[in-house]
Amino acid sequence: MLHRSLPLCLIALLATPLAAQDGQVLTKEYDDGGIYEGTFQGGLQHGTGTYKLPNGYEYSGEWVEGEIKGEGVARFPNGSVYEGNFAKGKPEGLGKITFADGGTYEGEWEAGAIMGQGVAIYANGVRYEGAFRNAKHHGKGVMQSPGGYEYKGDWVDGVKQGVGTITYPDGAVYEGEIQGGKRSGQGTLTMPDGLVYVGLWKDGQIDGTGTLTQPNGDVYEGTLVAGRREGKGKVTYENGDTYEGDFKDDRRDGQGTFTGTDGYVYTGSWVAGQIEGEGQVTYPDGSVYVGTFRSDLADGTGKITYPDGSTYEGAWVAGVIEGEGVATYTNGVVYEGEFKDARNHGQGVMTYADGYRYEGGWQDGQRDGQGKATYPDGTVYEGEFAGGQRHGQGKITMASGFVYEGDWTDGEIEGQGVATYANGDVYEGTFKAGKRQGNGTMRYASGEEATGDWANGALNDGTTA
């Protein structure tokens, strides 16, 4: 824009009476060194003439009664040239000035100042067409730069101010309010890739409440600071999912609710865009988890309730049941103890509705290691388990009075052991499939003793004493 101080106060020459015929071309030199060559009338410069000063200033054009007035050309010491209308020794009306650097202005003037409608083309190639006041853009106008930038709208004292439209070299377009040369107030930005923002601006940046539509169709409605989502807001994603809650540094952060079209719903704490802290999630299958999260997954302590009413409450690691906890099933089964990869693993106690109880070691969801099983009829087994079966060394005591202690294989009495029967008989020897099989000795309650080879529970070959 024009910020040039033009020496346009063209001197209204003091008339000195000349003894010459009116209309005759004369040359007169003045005390300040100025020289006028032209016509006079009544002793005053009148008609056409050229006036030159020692500093290089020169005016050629029309004069009226000693005053520069009408059409003329003024050349200034700094190299600028004005051609157009004058009044009272100054540019007035329509005129064009060409500056020493090549810049030009053509349009309206008032009292020697650029004032009104005109076109300015600057040395750097910028072009402005519109209203001026005191050589500054003021009012409505359009400014275009060689790089493709364009502003069309309001100006105040050379500064973009009011309402306008900015088109950027990359094709982006801003339409809205402008203050102090910057986008401020209500405005709309449309980007070439399809991004659209409608809302408040401050100091040239997106700041305040607004609606941001991404190229992929995601829509954010809420507050933004310095172009980033900050504070309360809602995102409706292209696929129909939604998030409503707090944002920080353009990410979900604080308290918020995510609702998926598949039925997934999470309400709770977020940190840096991820589910983290306390919250509640409802899964598409109807399961509900309440507890702590980390990196979008259940982590720490929490309780999940499944659609059938089963529950687990306890420790979680990276979305998996792991650590200490209690699982309660709808059939009345309750397991309390250690878990690994969502299976009973380590030490734990399982009880059934019918009174069965197991306490001991577990591996991959099955009884394994040392343990104690109590059955509804009062039977108690204490010893080793493997793969969910009594296996290894163990002792069983039955409500009937039968007691066996010894080897077990795949849930069956098998190997070396001692069986004490309810009637007082005691057998010590080998067993197979729960029956006496192989070498063994039976000591009867009567005092008799039978030793030998047994088959299918009966003495096959031996001696009785």
Secondary structure, 3 states (H helix, E strand, C coil): CCCCCCCCCCCCCCCCCCCCCCCCEEEEECCCCCEEEEEEECCEEEEEEEEECCCCCEEEEEEECCEEEEEEEEECCCCCEEEEEEECCEEEEEEEEECCCCCEEEEEEECCEEEEEEEEECCCCCEEEEEEECCEEEEEEEEECCCCCEEEEEEECCEEEEEEEEECCCCCEEEEEEECCEEEEEEEEECCCCCEEEEEEECCEEEEEEEEECCCCCEEEEEEECCEEEEEEEEECCCCCEEEEEEECCEEEEEEEEECCCCCEEEEEEECCEEEEEEEEECCCCCEEEEEEECCEEEEEEEEECCCCCEEEEEEECCEEEEEEEEECCCCCEEEEEEECCEEEEEEEEECCCCCEEEEEEECCEEEEEEEEECCCCCEEEEEEECCEEEEEEEEECCCCCEEEEEEECCEEEEEEEEECCCCCEEEEEEECCEEEEEEEEECCCCCEEEEEEECCEEEEEEEC
